[in-house]
């Protein structure tokens, strides 16, 4: 049985990362041990045999589809943009009273 600190040093990750793996269920046989100073986890070596460090970061949106598509099909198409509702020239913001005076509003 290994402690979380030993697993962290073995895989060169932080102690908190090992705790996250335990909470996510990567080590199904991990046992929580209670002591007067607090709890700690022990993980059997059998859980570490086939364990691979998960990839970091958020998975891509089409991670499931990539295995089914070829490399040519996996490149996403560029989205089309809508035309702007504004005219190319910026219109001056003028109030009704300012029109009479010939002054632009701020």
N, C-alpha and C positions, 0 to 999 in steps of 0.2 A: 504494500500500500504506500502511495506517495502523497505528500502534502501538496497543496496548491503552489507553495513557494518552489518546491522541487520541480513540479511540472513547468512552472513559468521559466525557470532557469534552463530546463531541458529544451524547450521550444523557443527560447530567447524572446519571450513576450512578458508583459507586465502581469503582476499578480491579479489585478482587476480583470484582465482579459480572461484568465483561467476561470475566475469566478463567473464571468458572463457565460462562458462555455458550459459550465455546470448548470447554471440557471436555464440555459437554452436546451439542455438535455443531451449535449454531446457526450457526456460520460454517464450513462444510465446507471451504473453500479456505484456511483459516488455515495459515500456515507458521511452524514453529518455527525460529528462528535461534540458533545457538550462538555464544557469544563467550567470551573468557577470563574475563570478569566474570560470566557466567551467561547463561541462555537468555532469549529474549523472542519474542513472537509478532507477526507481521505479517499483517494481514487486508486482502484486496483490497476496493476500493470496490464491486465488483459484488456482494459478499455483503451490503452494507449497503443496497442499493437497495430491496429488498422486505422488509427486516427491520422488525419491530414489536417494541417492548419487551414481553416477556411480563408477564402479570399477576402481582402479588405474592401470596404466601400459598398456602395449601393449597387445591386445587380441591375444590369441594363433592362430596359423595358421589354425588349424582344429576346431575352436570354433563352426562353423556351423555343422560340422559332428559329434561332440560329442553327441549331443542329439539323433542322429539316431543310433549310435553304442552302443554295450554293453561294459562293463568295460574290458572284455577280448580283444575285437577288438580294443579298443582305444589306446593300447600301440603300439608305432611305432616300426617297424622292424629295426634292426641294418643295416646300409648301408654296402655294401661290399666294401672293399678297393682294389684298383688296386695294382699290384705288382710294386715295384720300378724298374725303368729302370737302375739304377746303380747296379753294382755288390756288394755283401756284403762287400768285401774288397775295401777300398778306393784306387783309382788309383793315382799314383804320377803324378803331373803336370810337365812334362819335355819338354823343347823346343828342336828343332832339333840341334841347336848349342850346347846346354847343353849336349845332348846325346853324342856328339863327345868328349866332355871334361869330361863326367862322373859326371856332376853337376846337381842338381835339381834346377828348377826355383822357385821363391817365389810367 
